[in-house]
Amino acid sequence: MTAVEGVSDRIRRPEETWSRIEALLPRFGITRLSRLTGLDRLGIPVWNAVSPNARSIVINQGKGVTDLDAKVSAAMEALERAVAGRPLVAMRRASRNGLARDGEACLPLDGLVAARRPVLAGDEPADWLAGRDLATESRVWVPRDAVALDRTQTAPRFWQSSDGLASGNDETEAILHGLLERIERDADRLWRLLPRTRRLATAVEPASLGDATVDRLARVMRGNGLELRLFDITSDTRVPAFAALLGEPDILVKKAPLFHDATIGYGAHPAAARAAVRALTEVAQSRLTYISGARDDLFAETFSRPLAPETLALFAAEPRPADAPDAPDGDAATLLIHCRARLAAAGVTRVVAVPLADAALPVSVVKVVVPDLEGPEGARRLPLGPRALSRLLFEAS
């Protein structure tokens, strides 16, 4: 039994999840699902789900080890984005000061305020959604526009992102996956701030993870002549995180490689092999994004941009054996406790889960907010948080 097969964080098999969500798709504007796998010679399963009137992106994608995994992944991503575009939960109109007078805790999320926009003033009315602090089990109000995903707004107060947005068969499952994405994005942000030599030194050999699924995915990629590099980007949270970089066969000798000649994928999970599988399947999905050309956040200039020198330099990395810590056993609840303990040991204690879906739905959609973790690059008023600033100061000293 491989590490990936032996660690489950899903309470239902993919076919069960599909039977529960299939009837929901028309209600949320998802008109069709497409199998993209055959557009690439790799054969690693990738699907997309199309939502023509979406409030964020129209084309949602999913990947997996099996065809059904990828299909369900695409459908679930489309559902979570549809719900996040118009949350199906009650909101409260109040000011920060008003909530405090009523004895209510709030998290104004000043770090997510969009560039050139002011933070919420104390007496300024705003719409708030109720979240749950996982450490104290207490209610915490967060600004609706900081956790919703509605890009039809012309001048949003908050920077909008799907970071930390996740769905699951139940709320615990959704929270775990939203938290893992936040851990992954934080790890990537800190890894990118390392000097080039130290980033190159994080390359690992996939085979050293000792997992059959990792071996198969790497073998498929290399067997098709592609250049593959796998980087262990795990941060001080000690939750395994990987970045997979995939390049065309001539990437190292091409005179002027382009942006789409290399793709990158990420994954985080308490089980290192499972985190690596996520990174490897995501890099295959990213490659098919460019091949299909269908995703609506791709533009013509995407296909003429030069490849960044820092990305090209990563292909020079010489892999070393990977550190593969023992994976914790247990279900999603157990894995969530494990991740929270690792975060607390790194000084990150506040994790707030904000439900966005009607409790009557057969799936749960949440936005996981962890203010102390770094976010991906974006047009925020404060582009770097304390962890990134500390990394920069440490590297400069």
MARDODO-541518 format. One record per residue: x, y, z of N, C-alpha, C in turn. Coordinates in steps of 0.2 Angstrom, whole numbers, plus 5000, padded with zeros to 4 digits. Layout:
XYZXYZXYZ ...
This chain:
500449945000500050005000500450065000 500350114995500750174995500550225000 500950275001500750325006500150365004 500050374997499450404994498850364995 498850304994498350254995498150255002 498650255007498450245014498250305018 498250365015498050425019497450455015 496850445019496250475016495950535019 495850585016495550645019494850655016 494550605012493850615010493450565013 492850585015492350545018491950505013 491950525007491650485002492050474996 491950414992492250394986492050444981 492450454976492350504970491650494967 491450424966490850414963490250434967 490350424974489750454978489750524978 490250564978490250634978489950654972 490150624966489850644960489050634960 488850584963488150564963487750624967 488050654972487750704976487750774973 488250784968488350854966488050864959 487950804955487850814948487150854947 486650844951486050874950486150954952 486650974956486751044958486951084952 487351054947487751094942487251144939 486751124936486251174932486051234937 485951214943485651264948486251324949 486851304948487351354949487751374943 487351364937487551394931488151354928 488251294930488851254927488551204921 488651224915488351194909488651134906 489251124907489551064904490251054907 490450994907491150974909491450934903 492150954903492550924897493150894899 493350834896493950804897494450824893 494950854896495550894892496150844892 496150784895496750744896497050724889 496650714884496850694878497250744873 497150804876497550864872498250864873 498450824878499250824880499450744879 500050734877500250664877500450634883 500350674889500550644895499950594898 499350604896498850564899498650564906 498950624909498750634916498050664917 497550634920496850664920496750734922 496450774917496250844918495650854915 495150884919494450904916494350984917 493851004914493651074916492851074916 492651124920491951144921491851214918 491251214914491151284911490551314915 490651374917490051414920490051484916 489651484911489651544907489451614910 489051614915488851684918489251684925 489851654926490151654932490351724934 490351734941490551804944491351804944 491751754943492451754943492651734936 492951664936493151644930492651594927 492551584920492151544917492351474917 493051464916493351394915493651374922 493351324925493651294931493951224929 494551214932494851154931494951104937 495051044935495150994940495650944938 496050914943496550864941496450804946 496850744944496750694949497150634946 497250584950497550524948497150484944 496450484945496050444940495650494936 495250474931494850514927494250544931 493950504935493450524939493650574945 494250564948494550614952494550684949 494750684943494850754939494150784938 493750744936493050764934492650794940 492750754946492450784952492750844954 493450844954493850904956493650964952 493550964945493351014941492651044943 492150994944491451014946491451044953 491851024958491851054964492151124964 492651134960492951194960492451244957 492051224952491551274949491051284954 490851234958490351244963490551294968 491151284971491451324976491451404974 491651414967491751474965491051504964 490551464962489851494961489551514968 489651474973489451494979489851554982 490451554981490851614984490651684980 490451674974490251734970489551764973 489151724976488551744980488451704986 488751714991488751674997487951664999 487851595001487151585003487051575010 487351625014487251635021487051705023 486751715029486551775031487151825033 487051885031487551935033487351985038 487752025040487552075045487852145043 487452195043487752265042487852295048 488552315049488752345055489452375054 489652415059490352445059490752405064 491452415063491852385068491652405075 491552465076491452495083490752465085 490252455080489652435082489652365084 490052325081490152255083490452245090 490952285091491252285098490852305103 490352355102489852375107489352325109 489252275104488852225105489152165107 489752165109490152115112490352065107 490352075100490552035095491252045093 491651985091492351995089492252005081 492752045079492752045071493552045069 493652025063494252025060494252065054 494452125054494352175048494752155042 495252115043495752085037496052145033 496352195037496652245034497152225029 497452165030497952145025497752125019 497052115018496752095011496452155008 496552215011496252275007496652285001 496252304996496552314989497052374989 497452374984497952424983497552494982 497852544985497552614984496852614987 496652574992496052574995496152585002 495752625006495852625013495552565017 495852555023495552505027494852525030 494452485033493852495035493952545042 493552605042493652645047493152615053 493252635059492952615065492152615064 491952675062491252685062490952675055 491352645050491052635043490652575043 490052585040489652525039489852475034 489852405035490052355030489652295031 489652255026489252185027489752135030 489552095034489952045038489651975037 490151925037489951855037490251825044 489851775047490051745053490551695051 491151695054491651635054491751605061 492151555061492251515067492951515068 493251535074493951535076494051455078 494451425075494551355076494851335083 495251385085495551375092495051385098 494651435097494251455103493451425102 493351405095492651395094492151445094 492451505094491951565095491851595088 491351635088491151675082491551735081 491751745075492151795073491851825066 491651885066491451915060491951945055 491951925049492451955044492051995038 492352035035492052075030491852025024 491252035022490951995016491351995010 491552055008491952075002492652045002 492852025008493552005009493551925008 493051895008492951825007492551795001 492151844999491751824993492251834987 491951804981492351804975491951834969 491851894969491451924964491751974960 492051954954492452004950492052044945 491352044946490952094943490952164946 491252164952491352224956491852264952 491752334951492252374947492752404951 492652414957493152444962493152404969 493252344969493152314976493652344981 493352344987493752364993494352314995 494152254994494652204996494952164990 495552144990495852104985495552034985 495252014979494951954979495351894976 495251844979495651784978495251724980 495451664976495151604978495651564983 496151604986496651574991496251554997 496251494999495851475005495151455004 494951464998494251444996494251364994 493751324998493851254997493151224998 493051164995492351134996492551064998 492051035001492150965003491450925004 491450865006490850825007490550845014 490950875018490750905024491150965026 490950995031491351065033492051045035 492150995039492850975041493350965035 493050925030493450915024493650975020 493151025020493251085016493751125020 493651135026494151175030494851145029 494951075030495651055029495951075022 495551065017495851085010495951155009 495551195012495651275012496251285016 496351255022496951275026497551245022 497551185019498151165016498351215010 497851245007498051285001498351355004 498151375010498451435013499151415015 499251355018499951335020500351325013 500151305008500451295002500651364999 500251414999500351474996500851515001 500851505007501351535012501951505010 502051445010502651415008502951435002 502551434997502851464990503051534991 502751574994502951644995503551654998 503651615003504351615007504851585003 504751535000505251494995505451544990 505051584987505251624982505651684984 505651694990506051754993506751724995 506851664994507551634996508051654990 508651664991509151674986509151614981 509351624975509251574970509651514972 510251514975510651454976510251414982 509951444986509551414991508951374988 508651414984508051384980508251324976 508751324973509051264969509251204974 509451224980509651174984509051134987 508451154986507851124988507551074984 507851064978507651014973507750944976 507250894975507250824977507150784972 507350714972507250664968506550634969 506050634965505450604966505450534969 505850494966505950424968506150414975 506450464978506650454985506050464990 505450484987504950484992504650414993 504850364989504650294990503950284989 503550314984502850314983502750294976 502350244975502150214968501850264963 501350304966501050354962501450414960 501950434965502450484963502850454957 503050394958503550364953503250364946 502550344946502250334940502150404936 501950454940501850524937502550554935 503050544938503750564936503950524930 503850464930504050424924503650444918 503050454919502650474913502950544910 503050594914503350654912504050644909 504450614912505150604909505150564903 504650514903504650464898504450504891 504050554892503850594886504350654885 504950644888505550694886505550754889 505050764894505050834898505550834903 505750894905506150914910505750924916 505850884922505450884928505950904934 505750954938506150964944505550974949 505750934955505250934961505650974967 505351024969505651064975505251054981 505651034987505351034993505251104996 504751134996504651204998504351215005 504351155009504051155016504351215020 503951255023504151305027504251285035 504251335039504351315046503751295049 503151285045502551255048502651175048 503151155044503351085044502751045041 502251075038501751035034502051025027 502250965024502550955018502250995012 502651025008502351065003502951054997 502651054991503151044985502951084979 503351104975503251134969503551094963 503151084958503451044953503451084947 504051084943504151124938504251074932 503951094926503951054920504151094914 504551074910504851114904504851064898 504851104892504851064886505551034885 505650984881506250954881506850994879 506751044876507351094874507451154878 507051154884507051214888507751234890 508251194891508851204893509351234888 509151224881509551244876509251294871 508551304873508251354868508451424869 508551464864508851534865508451584868 507751574867507351624869506651584872 506751544877506151514879505551564881 504951534880504351574882504051554888 503651604891503251594897502951524897 502651504892502251444892502651374891 503251384890503751324889503851294896 503651324901503751294908503151304912 502951254915502351264920502551244927 502151264932502251244939501651224942 501751184947501151164951501351154958 500851154963501051154970500551104973 500751084979500351044983500651044990 500151034995500351035002499850975005 500150945010499750885013500250865019 499950835025500350815030500750755028 500450715023500850655020501250685014 501950685015502350715009502250685003 502150615002501950584995501350614992 500850624997500250654994500350724992 500750764996500850834994501250834987 501650784986502050784979501550764974 501150714975500650704970500150764968 500050794973499650864971500050904967 500650914968501050964964501150934957 501250864957501350834950500750834946 500150824949499550824945499350904943 499550944948499351014946499851044940 500451024940500851044935500651014928 500350954928500050934922499450974920 499050994925498451034924498651104921 499251134924499451194921499651194914 500051134912500251124905499651124901 499151084903498551084898498151144898 498251194903497951254903498151294897 498851294895499151324890498951294883 498951224883498851184877498051194875 497651194880496951204878496751284876 497151324880497051394878496351424880 495951384884495251404885495151444891 495551444896495451474902495451554901 494951584904494851654903495251704906 495751674910496251724913496951714909 496851684903497451684898497251734893 497851774891497751824886498251814880 498251844875498651834869499351844871 499551894875500251904877500551854881 500051814884500351754888500751714884 500651704878500951654873501551684870 501651754871502251784868502751814873 502551804880502951834885503651784886 504251814887504851774888504751744895 505051684896505151654902505551684907 505351694913505751734918506451694919 506951734919507651704921507651664927 507251684932507251654939506951584938 506451574934506151514933506551464929 506851494923507351454919507851424923 508151464928508751444932508551384936 507951374938507751314942507851254939 507951254932508051184929508751164930 509151204932509851184933509951154940 509451144944509451114951509651044950 510051024955510350954955509950914961 509450874960509050844965509450804970 509250804977509450764982508950724985 509050674989508550634992508050674996 507450654996506950695000506950675007 506750725011506550705018505850685018 505650625020504950605020504750585027 504450635031504250625038503650575038 503550535043503050495044502350535043 501950505039501250535038500850515044 500450565046499950555052499350505049 499150465053498550425051497950455054 497350445050496750465052496350505047 495750525049495250555044495450635043 494950665040495050735039495150775046 494750755050494750795057495450785060 495650725060496350705063496850745059 496850755053497350785049497350865050 496650885051496650955053496950975059 496850935064497150945071497850945070 498150895066498850895065499150955062 498850985057499051045053499051105058 498451105062498451165067498951165072 499151105074499651095079500351125076 500451105070501051125066501051195066 500551225064500451305063500651335070 500351305075500351335082501151335084 501451285082502151275084502651325080 502351355075502651405071502451475073 502051475078501751545080501151565076 500851525072500251545069499651505072 499251545076498751515080498051535077 497951585074497251605072497051575065 496551535065496251505059495551515060 495251545055494551565055494251535049 493751495050493351455044492651495043 492551515037491951555036491551515031 490951485033490551445029490151495024 490151475018489851515013489151485010 489051415011488551385008487951365012 487351365009486751345013486951275016 486751265023486851205026486451145023 485951165019485551115016485851075010 486351115007486751085001487151015003 487150974999487550915000488350915000 488550974999489250995000489351055004 489951065007490151125011490651165007 490551225007491051275004491251325010 491851335011492151375016492651425013 492851475016493451515015493851515022 494451495021494851485027495351545027 495251585033495651645034496251635039 496851645037497351635042497851695041 497651755044497951815043498751815044 499051775048499751775049500151735043 499751695039500151665034500151715028 500651705024500751745018500251725012 500051775008499651755003500051754996 499751734991500051744984500151814982 500551824977500651894974499951924972 499851984973499252014971499252094973 498752124970498652194971498352214977 498752204983498552214990498852284992 498552314997498752375000499452355003 499452305007500052275010500252215006 500752215001500852154997501252105001 501652115007501952075011501752075018 501752015021501552015028502152005032 502051995039502651995043503151935042 502851875040503251825039503751835033 503451865027503851875022504351935023 504151985027504652035029505252015033 505051965038505551935042506051895038 505851855033506251825028506751865024 506451925022506851975018507451995023 507252015029507752045033508251995035 508051935036508551885038509051865032 508751865026509151855021509651905019 509451975021509852025020510352035025 510252005031510752015036511351975035 
